[in-house]
């Protein structure tokens, strides 16, 4: 779903080949779709090969959630804290500001 003449084609091919961003469905990248907080967690986890885990009980992230391990590694590495109501909101779209904040922490 990404044409070779798409402006981000090369970058998308690179992150896909590196296994950093896999797409929501095999063979589909959905380049104009917003990013969820769970997807962001998986991307940061894969990119930085985070280690460790935490037993944080976000009330809306069950242990069988597909991104549970990534979310827990981001929490363990102090890249995320969740919301004051004890949720993570894995299906909420992440803002550019939130993503920049988390990425900045990961870089450090």
Secondary structure as GFF3:
##gff-version 3
##sequence-region A 1 108
A	DSSP	alpha_helix	9	17	.	.	.	ID=ss1
A	DSSP	alpha_helix	37	48	.	.	.	ID=ss2
A	DSSP	alpha_helix	68	76	.	.	.	ID=ss3
A	DSSP	alpha_helix	96	107	.	.	.	ID=ss4
###
